[in-house]
Amino acid sequence: MTSLNPRDPKDVEQIVRAAIASAQPLEVMGHGSKRAIGHPVATNAVLDMSALNAIVDYEPNELIITTQAGAPLADVMSLIDSKNQHFAFEPMNVSVLLGGARDAGTIGGMIAAGLAGPRRISAGGIRDHLLGAHAVSGFGDSFVAGGKVVKNVTGYDLCKLIAGSWGTLAVMTEVTLKVMPRPESERTLVLRGLDAVTANKAMTAAMTSPFDVSGAAHLPGSALRTTTGALAALAAEDQSVTLIRLEGITVSAGHRASSLRAALAASYGEAEIVEDAAAIWRDVRDVTPFAFDGPRALWPVWRIVCPPASGGSFGEALARETGGEVIYDWAGGLIWAALPPHDAAQAVSLRGRVNAIGGHATLIRGSDEARRAIDVFHPQAAGLAALGERVRKSFDPTHILNRGRMIRGTP
């Protein structure tokens, strides 16, 4: 494997142009923490961006930070935390599911993957917080998208395309992100013993209430059976837990939590109010019940996004009929499913179920064999796929960047 290590954006341009000239595809990588997501890239040349790791500018009063794409995510989060700020979208730490170093991962990788945590339902995703980017296209040309201000209305916002593109459109070299003040206080309601459908209704009631909920998740008792850490202490054996988070000024968070508990009590039972549940929500964000070093380590893990109102019934049926385990985030709109190992027919069956409710499913953890045999990312309808291909070609006409990562069998 050939490793190409640019020191600045000009180096990236030269490397991409040389790759185009020699028809040599490039695998774009930072720390490689998410390398096991997606199809194996069809190349033996790695464009390693980890040397472009500087924090270029941080303006806490302006709520923006600019870094090079290879800046370690852990370092950036530590810096903004020191100013009592955070990324409101709660970037996921995939090492829990995939293994590898706990603090691995870069800012560029975070943006390219677009995997947001529980606060996604109230704060938006990574793409909503990406203000600007410097990048190199598949033509070998540098370009700038967006800017360094929160309100940017100059032209089409290409940042929205780059976020979640898994490095298939352009190589980011520098990015500007919005940061937010960390909430002063947090309260989490814990409801116990609800089935998935009833929990779905409780979460929907909380989300449609006037109490400004920032997180809603449900974990069946069977999924918690072998869990350790913060989640393990929440409920008795085989007892489900439903979590509803409220954040803000201490007085406000406490008042809203008490009011919401009273509003839910008649239909869903009395909730406990937990004052410090940060570790619990980290476990939800990182899907610790399905950890790579746990009893389900060999089970494929799917990330299913669907209409929230359908989540409870869909997940309950999926677990019952496959013998798998599921947990629910985003008030039922995000389902993490660990399913017993099976052949490619399992993926076809799952995708059929997901299509029926208007959702999509991505294989986040699977063997190399599985990643070659099935579509890791949900196949798109013909019209949407054609549009996506037109967009890709406008950035990277020869498919030199991360060839084959998102679409299986790409030549």
Secondary structure, DSSP 8 states (H G I E B T S, - for coil): -EEE--SSHHHHHHHHHHHHHHT--BEEESS-TTTTSSS--S-SEEEE-TT---EEEEEGGGTEEEEETTSBHHHHHHHHHHTTEE-TT-B--THHHH-S-TT--BHHHHHHH--B-TTHHHH--GGGTEEEEEEEETTS-EEEEE-SSSS--SS--THHHHTTSTTSSEEEEEEEEE-EE--SEEEEEEEES--HHHHHHHHHHHHTSSS-EEEEEEE-HHHHTT--SGGGGSSSTT--EEEEEEEESHHHHHHHHHHHHHHHHHHH---EEES--HHHHHHHHHTGGG-TTSTTTTS-EEEEE--HHHHHHHHHHHHHHHS-EEEEEGGGTEEEEE-----HHHHHHHHHHHHHTT-EEEEEE--HHHHHHS-SS----HHHHHHHHHHHHHH-TT--BSTTSSSTT--
